[in-house]
Amino acid sequence: MVLEVDERPVDRVRCAEVGDREENLANAIACYERSLTVLTEKDFPAYWATTQNNLSEAERLLAEHRRSN
């Protein structure tokens, strides 16, 4: 299995600024959750931790967006 990991969180956050922010953030959250089924803590500890961080940030941004609307 070949796994490509995107390590540009700033670009991912910028993507949420184009189009429907809530939908984009929800899609990002779903992607992070799916990636965590492959990027396990045991097998990929650094990627797992980064993905957990990115997931938390996307969830925070979505909650903030929903509160402001």
Residue pairs with C-beta under 8 A, 6 or more apart in sequence:
3 38
3 39
5 39
5 47
6 12
7 50
9 50
9 53
9 54
9 57
12 28
12 54
13 57
13 61
15 24
15 28
16 24
16 25
16 28
16 58
16 61
18 24
21 65
22 62
22 65
22 66
22 69
25 58
25 61
25 62
25 65
26 62
28 54
28 58
29 55
29 58
29 59
29 62
32 51
32 54
32 55
32 58
33 55
35 51
36 48
36 51
36 52
36 55
39 47
39 48
39 51
40 48
41 48
41 49
